[in-house]
Amino acid sequence: MTYLFTKEGCCKCEWVKNKLGPEKMSAVQVMPLDGENPESLAMLAYFECVSLSEKSLPILVSEEGKVITGAIPIRDYIAGH
């Protein structure tokens, strides 16, 4: 499973989700980082990306465990798969 960690109100997060569209996004589990979703925070910790999330969002963790940050690199990775 590929995970995309996002935050509400994050322009880059919304741009990635909108740019890729529903077809490409269907292969990605969106994990919103907010107080309402403890599973997202647990998964973020599992992938050792907590400190990274404090600096930059969105964060994508691929099926292979590769961590990708930044809207354009994430868009390019998802579009290529």
Secondary structure, 3 states (H helix, E strand, C coil): CEEEEECCCCHHHHHHHHHHHHHHHCCEEEEECCCCCHHHHHHHHHCCCHHHHHHCCCEEECCCCCEEECHHHHHHHHHCC
